[in-house]
């Protein structure tokens, strides 16, 4: 690959993160019931059951967008690969 600015062949190609999204989903009926029973048990055991029984927090998904970018080592010019 050749740099369009200086003509050097000393070029690195990298994947660069350009954007991302995080989608969260709730705990649902089963998770809410689990959290309610956890709280009731914690009241009866003075909070010691919370050391073992963890809270339901739902699920999370991430989508990350990446793009190929070139970086010239001679002049520092960057450009996208199409």
TIMI-2910 file (N, C-alpha, C, CB; in pm, 1 decimal, decimal comma, always signed):
<rs>
+----------+----------+----------+----------+----------+----------+----------+----------+----------+----------+----------+----------+------+
!      n_x !      n_y !      n_z !     ca_x !     ca_y !     ca_z !      c_x !      c_y !      c_z !     cb_x !     cb_y !     cb_z ! resn !
+----------+----------+----------+----------+----------+----------+----------+----------+----------+----------+----------+----------+------+
!    +84,5 !   -117,0 !     +0,0 !     +0,0 !     +0,0 !     +0,0 !    +89,6 !   +124,1 !     +0,0 !    -96,4 !     -0,6 !   +122,2 !  Unk !
!    +48,0 !   +225,3 !    -70,1 !   +127,8 !   +347,7 !    -86,0 !    +49,1 !   +465,6 !    -30,0 !   +164,8 !   +372,2 !   -236,4 !  Unk !
!   +119,1 !   +552,5 !    +43,6 !    +56,4 !   +672,0 !   +100,3 !    +23,5 !   +770,3 !    -11,6 !   +149,0 !   +738,5 !   +206,1 !  Unk !
!   -101,5 !   +821,6 !    -16,9 !   -137,0 !   +916,9 !   -122,4 !    -74,2 !  +1054,9 !   -102,3 !   -287,1 !   +930,9 !   -129,7 !  Unk !
!    -28,3 !  +1085,0 !    +18,0 !    +27,8 !  +1217,2 !    +45,5 !   +176,7 !  +1224,8 !    +13,7 !     +4,8 !  +1253,9 !   +190,6 !  Unk !
!   +256,2 !  +1126,6 !    +65,2 !   +401,1 !  +1135,6 !    +47,3 !   +458,1 !  +1026,3 !    -42,5 !   +468,8 !  +1129,9 !   +181,1 !  Unk !
!   +381,1 !   +921,7 !    -74,9 !   +427,2 !   +814,7 !   -162,2 !   +507,0 !   +707,0 !    -91,4 !   +509,1 !   +871,6 !   -271,0 !  Unk !
!   +514,6 !   +708,4 !    +39,2 !   +589,2 !   +609,3 !   +114,3 !   +515,1 !   +476,1 !   +117,2 !   +615,1 !   +658,7 !   +256,1 !  Unk !
!   +591,5 !   +365,8 !   +122,0 !   +532,5 !   +233,4 !   +131,5 !   +531,3 !   +182,0 !   +275,2 !   +607,5 !   +136,7 !    +42,5 !  Unk !
!   +579,2 !   +260,3 !   +369,4 !   +581,7 !   +222,7 !   +510,7 !   +447,7 !   +259,9 !   +573,7 !   +700,0 !   +292,4 !   +585,8 !  Unk !
!   +345,2 !   +173,0 !   +554,7 !   +208,1 !   +201,6 !   +595,2 !   +156,9 !    +87,2 !   +682,4 !   +116,3 !   +222,2 !   +471,1 !  Unk !
!    +91,7 !   +119,8 !   +795,0 !    +27,9 !    +20,7 !   +881,5 !   -123,1 !    +26,0 !   +860,4 !    +63,7 !    +45,5 !  +1031,0 !  Unk !
!   -186,4 !    -92,8 !   +864,0 !   -331,2 !   -102,8 !   +853,8 !   -383,2 !   -147,4 !   +989,6 !   -374,8 !   -202,0 !   +740,0 !  Unk !
!   -481,6 !    -74,4 !  +1043,7 !   -535,7 !   -104,1 !  +1175,8 !   -687,4 !   -104,8 !  +1172,3 !   -485,5 !     -2,7 !  +1278,9 !  Unk !
!   -749,0 !   -181,9 !  +1262,2 !   -893,3 !   -177,6 !  +1283,7 !   -919,6 !    -79,7 !  +1397,6 !   -951,6 !   -320,4 !  +1316,0 !  Unk !
!   -999,1 !    +23,2 !  +1370,2 !  -1027,2 !   +128,3 !  +1467,6 !  -1175,5 !   +123,8 !  +1502,3 !   -986,8 !   +268,8 !  +1412,6 !  Unk !
!  -1206,9 !   +133,2 !  +1631,9 !  -1346,0 !   +136,1 !  +1675,5 !  -1403,6 !   +274,1 !  +1647,0 !  -1358,3 !   +100,9 !  +1826,6 !  Unk !
!  -1512,0 !   +276,9 !  +1567,4 !  -1571,6 !   +404,6 !  +1529,8 !  -1700,5 !   +433,6 !  +1604,9 !  -1598,1 !   +407,1 !  +1381,9 !  Unk !
!  -1761,8 !   +334,7 !  +1663,0 !  -1886,4 !   +357,5 !  +1735,7 !  -1933,0 !   +230,0 !  +1802,9 !  -1994,9 !   +410,2 !  +1642,0 !  Unk !
!  -2027,5 !   +246,1 !  +1893,6 !  -2081,1 !   +129,5 !  +1962,1 !  -2213,5 !   +162,0 !  +2028,1 !  -1982,2 !    +77,9 !  +2065,5 !  Unk !
!  -2289,3 !    +56,0 !  +2055,7 !  -2419,2 !    +69,8 !  +2122,2 !  -2432,6 !    -38,6 !  +2227,0 !  -2536,2 !    +62,2 !  +2020,2 !  Unk !
!  -2494,5 !     -5,2 !  +2338,0 !  -2522,3 !   -102,5 !  +2442,7 !  -2673,2 !   -110,6 !  +2461,9 !  -2450,6 !    -64,6 !  +2575,9 !  Unk !
!  -2726,4 !   -231,1 !  +2453,5 !  -2869,5 !   -252,6 !  +2473,8 !  -2887,9 !   -333,5 !  +2601,6 !  -2934,4 !   -325,6 !  +2351,0 !  Unk !
!  -2970,0 !   -282,8 !  +2692,2 !  -2998,2 !   -352,4 !  +2817,7 !  -3140,8 !   -404,8 !  +2817,0 !  -2975,7 !   -259,3 !  +2938,6 !  Unk !
!  -3159,0 !   -524,8 !  +2869,7 !  -3290,0 !   -585,3 !  +2882,5 !  -3318,6 !   -607,2 !  +3029,9 !  -3298,7 !   -718,1 !  +2803,4 !  Unk !
!  -3444,0 !   -593,2 !  +3069,7 !  -3483,6 !   -604,5 !  +3208,9 !  -3472,3 !   -745,4 !  +3263,8 !  -3622,8 !   -556,6 !  +3225,1 !  Unk !
!  -3503,1 !   -759,0 !  +3392,7 !  -3490,5 !   -887,8 !  +3459,4 !  -3608,6 !   -979,7 !  +3433,2 !  -3474,9 !   -867,2 !  +3606,8 !  Unk !
!  -3723,9 !   -925,6 !  +3397,7 !  -3842,1 !  -1007,9 !  +3371,0 !  -3911,9 !  -1049,7 !  +3498,7 !  -3803,8 !  -1130,8 !  +3291,3 !  Unk !
!  -4018,6 !  -1128,0 !  +3485,7 !  -4098,6 !  -1170,5 !  +3599,6 !  -4020,3 !  -1262,4 !  +3693,1 !  -4224,2 !  -1240,6 !  +3551,4 !  Unk !
!  -3943,3 !  -1355,8 !  +3636,6 !  -3864,5 !  -1446,7 !  +3719,5 !  -3756,3 !  -1374,0 !  +3797,5 !  -3801,9 !  -1554,1 !  +3633,8 !  Unk !
!  -3692,3 !  -1276,2 !  +3734,6 !  -3588,2 !  -1199,9 !  +3803,2 !  -3644,6 !  -1111,1 !  +3912,2 !  -3511,7 !  -1115,9 !  +3704,2 !  Unk !
!  -3762,2 !  -1050,9 !  +3888,3 !  -3826,0 !   -967,3 !  +3990,9 !  -3869,1 !  -1051,3 !  +4110,5 !  -3947,4 !   -893,1 !  +3932,3 !  Unk !
!  -3920,8 !  -1172,1 !  +4084,2 !  -3959,9 !  -1261,6 !  +4193,2 !  -3835,5 !  -1304,7 !  +4272,4 !  -4035,4 !  -1386,0 !  +4137,6 !  Unk !
!  -3726,4 !  -1332,2 !  +4201,7 !  -3600,5 !  -1369,3 !  +4266,4 !  -3552,2 !  -1256,7 !  +4357,9 !  -3492,8 !  -1402,4 !  +4160,5 !  Unk !
!  -3557,5 !  -1132,4 !  +4310,7 !  -3513,2 !  -1018,7 !  +4390,8 !  -3603,6 !   -996,9 !  +4512,3 !  -3509,5 !   -892,3 !  +4305,1 !  Unk !
!  -3733,6 !  -1021,3 !  +4497,1 !  -3825,9 !  -1006,0 !  +4609,3 !  -3797,3 !  -1112,2 !  +4717,1 !  -3972,8 !  -1016,6 !  +4560,2 !  Unk !
!  -3778,2 !  -1237,0 !  +4675,2 !  -3748,5 !  -1343,3 !  +4770,5 !  -3611,9 !  -1321,8 !  +4836,1 !  -3752,8 !  -1479,7 !  +4700,8 !  Unk !
!  -3517,5 !  -1268,0 !  +4762,6 !  -3386,2 !  -1237,1 !  +4818,1 !  -3397,3 !  -1132,9 !  +4928,7 !  -3291,8 !  -1187,4 !  +4708,0 !  Unk !
!  -3479,5 !  -1031,4 !  +4906,5 !  -3500,1 !   -928,0 !  +5007,5 !  -3569,2 !   -981,4 !  +5131,6 !  -3580,7 !   -814,7 !  +4949,8 !  Unk !
!  -3669,4 !  -1068,6 !  +5112,4 !  -3740,7 !  -1128,3 !  +5225,6 !  -3646,6 !  -1215,8 !  +5308,4 !  -3860,9 !  -1211,3 !  +5176,0 !  Unk !
!  -3566,2 !  -1296,2 !  +5241,2 !  -3470,7 !  -1381,7 !  +5311,9 !  -3365,3 !  -1297,7 !  +5383,7 !  -3403,0 !  -1479,1 !  +5213,9 !  Unk !
!  -3326,0 !  -1186,3 !  +5324,8 !  -3227,0 !  -1098,8 !  +5387,8 !  -3281,9 !  -1038,4 !  +5516,8 !  -3184,8 !   -987,0 !  +5291,0 !  Unk !
!  -3410,8 !  -1005,3 !  +5519,0 !  -3470,9 !   -952,9 !  +5641,6 !  -3471,4 !  -1057,9 !  +5752,7 !  -3613,7 !   -905,1 !  +5614,3 !  Unk !
!  -3497,0 !  -1183,2 !  +5715,0 !  -3503,5 !  -1289,7 !  +5815,4 !  -3365,7 !  -1329,0 !  +5868,2 !  -3572,0 !  -1411,5 !  +5757,0 !  Unk !
!  -3263,4 !  -1318,9 !  +5784,7 !  -3128,5 !  -1360,2 !  +5826,2 !  -3039,7 !  -1240,2 !  +5858,8 !  -3063,1 !  -1444,5 !  +5716,5 !  Unk !
!  -3099,4 !  -1124,1 !  +5877,0 !  -3028,1 !  -1000,5 !  +5910,2 !  -2919,3 !   -965,3 !  +5807,3 !  -2965,4 !  -1013,3 !  +6048,5 !  Unk !
!  -2945,8 !   -995,1 !  +5681,1 !  -2857,6 !   -954,8 !  +5571,6 !  -2745,6 !  -1050,6 !  +5538,4 !  -2799,2 !   -825,7 !  +5603,0 !  Unk !
!  -2726,6 !  -1156,9 !  +5614,9 !  -2615,5 !  -1248,3 !  +5586,4 !  -2639,7 !  -1332,5 !  +5460,7 !  -2592,4 !  -1340,2 !  +5705,5 !  Unk !
!  -2765,1 !  -1351,6 !  +5420,7 !  -2791,7 !  -1429,2 !  +5299,2 !  -2747,9 !  -1354,3 !  +5173,9 !  -2940,2 !  -1463,2 !  +5289,6 !  Unk !
!  -2732,7 !  -1222,1 !  +5182,1 !  -2690,8 !  -1143,9 !  +5065,6 !  -2544,6 !  -1167,6 !  +5030,4 !  -2713,9 !   -996,0 !  +5090,8 !  Unk !
!  -2468,4 !  -1230,7 !  +5118,8 !  -2330,2 !  -1264,1 !  +5087,2 !  -2323,1 !  -1375,7 !  +4983,3 !  -2255,2 !  -1305,2 !  +5213,9 !  Unk !
!  -2427,0 !  -1459,5 !  +4977,6 !  -2428,9 !  -1573,6 !  +4886,2 !  -2525,1 !  -1551,4 !  +4770,2 !  -2467,0 !  -1700,4 !  +4961,2 !  Unk !
!  -2645,1 !  -1498,7 !  +4796,6 !  -2751,8 !  -1486,1 !  +4698,1 !  -2742,0 !  -1350,2 !  +4632,1 !  -2890,8 !  -1505,7 !  +4763,0 !  Unk !
!  -2706,6 !  -1346,1 !  +4505,3 !  -2684,4 !  -1220,3 !  +4434,2 !  -2810,7 !  -1172,8 !  +4363,0 !  -2571,1 !  -1235,9 !  +4333,6 !  Unk !
!  -2815,6 !  -1044,5 !  +4338,5 !  -2930,8 !   -980,7 !  +4276,2 !  -2933,4 !  -1007,0 !  +4125,3 !  -2929,2 !   -829,9 !  +4303,8 !  Unk !
!  -3052,2 !  -1031,3 !  +4069,5 !  -3067,7 !  -1045,9 !  +3924,3 !  -3064,4 !   -907,7 !  +3860,5 !  -3200,5 !  -1120,4 !  +3888,4 !  Unk !
!  -2977,4 !   -891,5 !  +3759,0 !  -2960,5 !   -759,2 !  +3698,5 !  -3000,3 !   -752,2 !  +3552,1 !  -2818,8 !   -716,3 !  +3711,9 !  Unk !
!  -3041,1 !   -860,4 !  +3492,2 !  -3080,8 !   -857,0 !  +3352,4 !  -2963,1 !   -885,9 !  +3260,5 !  -3141,7 !   -722,4 !  +3318,3 !  Unk !
!  -2983,3 !   -864,7 !  +3130,8 !  -2879,7 !   -894,1 !  +3032,8 !  -2836,5 !   -766,7 !  +2961,6 !  -2929,1 !   -997,9 !  +2931,3 !  Unk !
!  -2721,9 !   -775,4 !  +2897,2 !  -2666,5 !   -659,6 !  +2827,5 !  -2596,2 !   -708,5 !  +2701,0 !  -2567,8 !   -579,7 !  +2919,6 !  Unk !
!  -2620,4 !   -640,0 !  +2588,3 !  -2555,1 !   -672,3 !  +2461,8 !  -2485,4 !   -548,5 !  +2408,6 !  -2656,9 !   -726,5 !  +2358,4 !  Unk !
!  -2367,8 !   -568,2 !  +2350,6 !  -2293,9 !   -456,8 !  +2291,3 !  -2271,6 !   -483,6 !  +2143,5 !  -2158,8 !   -435,0 !  +2363,4 !  Unk !
!  -2291,5 !   -380,5 !  +2062,6 !  -2259,2 !   -385,7 !  +1921,1 !  -2151,0 !   -282,4 !  +1895,5 !  -2385,2 !   -360,0 !  +1831,9 !  Unk !
!  -2040,3 !   -326,5 !  +1838,2 !  -1926,6 !   -237,6 !  +1814,3 !  -1902,1 !   -229,2 !  +1663,8 !  -1798,4 !   -287,9 !  +1889,2 !  Unk !
!  -1886,8 !   -107,9 !  +1612,8 !  -1856,2 !    -86,5 !  +1471,7 !  -1707,0 !    -57,9 !  +1458,5 !  -1941,4 !    +30,5 !  +1412,1 !  Unk !
!  -1642,9 !   -128,4 !  +1366,1 !  -1500,3 !   -107,2 !  +1341,4 !  -1479,4 !    -66,8 !  +1195,9 !  -1418,5 !   -235,0 !  +1375,1 !  Unk !
!  -1365,0 !     -5,6 !  +1170,3 !  -1334,3 !    +41,9 !  +1037,0 !  -1184,6 !    +25,1 !  +1012,4 !  -1377,9 !   +190,0 !  +1019,0 !  Unk !
!  -1147,2 !    -10,7 !   +889,5 !  -1006,3 !    -24,7 !   +855,1 !   -947,8 !   +113,2 !   +823,8 !   -988,0 !   -121,1 !   +734,5 !  Unk !
!   -838,1 !   +145,9 !   +891,3 !   -770,4 !   +273,8 !   +870,3 !   -623,1 !   +246,5 !   +839,5 !   -785,3 !   +367,0 !   +995,5 !  Unk !
!   -566,3 !   +327,8 !   +751,7 !   -424,1 !   +320,6 !   +719,5 !   -352,3 !   +436,8 !   +786,0 !   -401,1 !   +322,4 !   +565,9 !  Unk !
!   -229,3 !   +410,4 !   +833,3 !   -147,7 !   +512,4 !   +896,3 !     -9,8 !   +507,5 !   +833,4 !   -140,2 !   +492,5 !  +1050,4 !  Unk !
!    +29,5 !   +619,5 !   +772,4 !   +161,4 !   +630,2 !   +711,7 !   +264,0 !   +657,6 !   +821,6 !   +164,2 !   +742,3 !   +603,1 !  Unk !
!   +369,8 !   +576,0 !   +825,9 !   +473,7 !   +593,5 !   +927,1 !   +569,4 !   +706,9 !   +891,4 !   +551,6 !   +464,1 !   +945,0 !  Unk !
!   +570,5 !   +749,0 !   +765,0 !   +659,4 !   +855,4 !   +722,8 !   +605,8 !   +995,0 !   +754,3 !   +685,1 !   +843,4 !   +576,2 !  Unk !
!   +480,1 !  +1022,0 !   +715,5 !   +427,0 !  +1157,5 !   +731,7 !   +313,1 !  +1166,4 !   +834,2 !   +378,4 !  +1208,7 !   +598,4 !  Unk !
!   +258,5 !  +1052,6 !   +880,0 !   +150,5 !  +1053,7 !   +979,1 !    +11,8 !  +1070,0 !   +919,6 !   +173,9 !  +1163,0 !  +1076,9 !  Unk !
!     -0,9 !  +1062,4 !   +789,8 !   -131,3 !  +1075,4 !   +723,7 !   -216,4 !   +951,8 !   +752,6 !   -113,9 !  +1094,8 !   +570,4 !  Unk !
!   -346,6 !   +972,1 !   +776,8 !   -440,0 !   +860,8 !   +796,0 !   -552,3 !   +871,0 !   +692,6 !   -498,3 !   +860,8 !   +941,2 !  Unk !
!   -601,8 !   +752,2 !   +649,6 !   -713,3 !   +747,8 !   +557,7 !   -786,1 !   +615,0 !   +572,1 !   -665,8 !   +768,8 !   +413,2 !  Unk !
!   -912,4 !   +613,5 !   +526,2 !   -996,0 !   +494,2 !   +534,0 !   -972,6 !   +404,7 !   +414,2 !  -1143,4 !   +532,1 !   +543,3 !  Unk !
!   -985,3 !   +273,9 !   +437,5 !   -982,6 !   +175,8 !   +328,1 !  -1127,6 !   +144,9 !   +295,2 !   -901,8 !    +43,8 !   +367,1 !  Unk !
!  -1163,7 !   +153,7 !   +170,2 !  -1301,9 !   +127,8 !   +129,2 !  -1320,4 !    -14,1 !    +83,9 !  -1343,4 !   +221,9 !    +18,8 !  Unk !
+----------+----------+----------+----------+----------+----------+----------+----------+----------+----------+----------+----------+------+
</rs>
